[in-house]
Amino acid sequence: MNQFFVKIWPWLRNKYVLTIAVFSIWMLFFDQNNAVDRIKMSSEINQLEEDREYYLEQIQKDSARLSELTTNKENLEKYAREQFLMKKPNEDVFVVIEEKDKKDKKAKKAK
């Protein structure tokens, strides 16, 4: 350990090396715009951009679905029956769940 300091001491006595080292440490950890915060902010920005793309796609899908439902009464009735289990007064509604869906639900519950 002592030999380590003996080898490094001439470098540490150099005012330029010392100034650069102090400046680097200051910029990496203590500055208002330090490197650690910049990395975190960069990853957060990337995540928010991905979320934005996802929501823009969802808006397009929902807008297309809405225009389809408002222009066609048959599609509106089909959507109401499937999503909200609506029925006419003299009807019975049966919900059929496929085997694949049952397996997926069981796998999700097991996790």
C-alpha positions in Angstrom: 0.0 0.0 0.0 2.9 2.3 0.8 4.5 1.6 -2.5 1.3 2.6 -4.2 1.3 6.0 -2.7 5.0 6.4 -3.4 4.4 5.8 -7.2 1.3 8.0 -7.3 2.6 10.9 -5.2 4.4 12.7 -8.0 1.2 12.6 -10.1 -0.8 14.0 -7.2 1.6 16.8 -6.7 1.0 18.0 -10.3 -1.5 20.9 -10.0 -3.0 20.2 -13.5 -3.7 16.5 -12.7 -5.1 17.5 -9.3 -7.3 20.2 -10.9 -8.6 17.8 -13.6 -9.3 15.1 -11.0 -11.2 17.5 -8.7 -13.2 18.9 -11.6 -14.1 15.4 -12.9 -15.3 14.3 -9.5 -17.3 17.5 -9.1 -18.9 17.1 -12.5 -19.7 13.4 -12.0 -21.3 13.6 -8.5 -21.8 17.0 -7.1 -22.9 19.3 -9.9 -26.5 20.2 -10.5 -26.3 18.4 -13.9 -24.2 15.5 -12.8 -23.6 12.4 -14.9 -25.6 10.1 -12.6 -28.7 12.2 -12.9 -28.2 12.6 -16.6 -28.1 8.8 -17.1 -31.3 8.4 -15.0 -33.1 11.2 -16.9 -32.0 9.7 -20.3 -33.5 6.3 -19.4 -36.7 8.0 -18.1 -37.0 10.0 -21.4 -36.6 6.8 -23.4 -39.3 5.1 -21.4 -41.6 8.0 -21.8 -41.1 8.1 -25.5 -41.9 4.4 -25.7 -45.1 5.0 -23.7 -46.0 7.9 -26.0 -45.7 5.6 -29.1 -47.8 3.0 -27.4 -50.5 5.4 -26.5 -50.5 7.0 -30.0 -51.0 3.5 -31.5 -53.8 2.9 -29.0 -55.5 6.2 -29.9 -55.4 5.3 -33.6 -56.9 1.8 -32.9 -59.6 3.3 -30.7 -60.4 6.0 -33.2 -60.8 3.4 -35.9 -63.0 1.3 -33.7 -65.1 4.3 -32.7 -65.7 5.3 -36.3 -66.6 1.7 -37.1 -69.1 1.6 -34.2 -70.7 4.9 -35.0 -71.2 4.1 -38.7 -72.5 0.5 -38.5 -75.4 -0.5 -36.1 -74.6 -4.2 -36.5 -71.0 -3.7 -35.2 -72.4 -1.6 -32.3 -74.8 -4.3 -31.3 -72.0 -7.0 -31.6 -69.7 -4.9 -29.5 -72.3 -4.3 -26.8 -73.1 -8.0 -26.6 -69.5 -9.1 -26.4 -68.1 -6.4 -24.1 -71.0 -5.6 -21.8 -73.0 -8.9 -22.1 -76.1 -7.0 -23.2 -79.0 -8.9 -24.5 -82.5 -8.6 -25.7 -85.3 -9.2 -23.2 -86.2 -12.6 -24.6 -82.7 -14.0 -25.0 -80.2 -16.0 -22.9 -76.5 -15.3 -23.2 -73.9 -18.0 -23.0 -70.2 -17.1 -22.6 -67.9 -19.7 -24.2 -64.3 -19.7 -23.0 -61.9 -21.6 -25.2 -59.5 -24.1 -23.7 -56.4 -22.0 -24.6 -57.9 -19.1 -22.6 -58.4 -21.3 -19.6 -54.8 -22.5 -19.7 -53.6 -19.0 -19.9 -55.7 -17.9 -16.9 -54.4 -20.8 -14.9 -50.8 -20.1 -15.8 -51.3 -16.4 -14.7 -52.8 -17.5 -11.4 -49.9 -19.9 -10.7 -47.4 -17.1 -11.1 
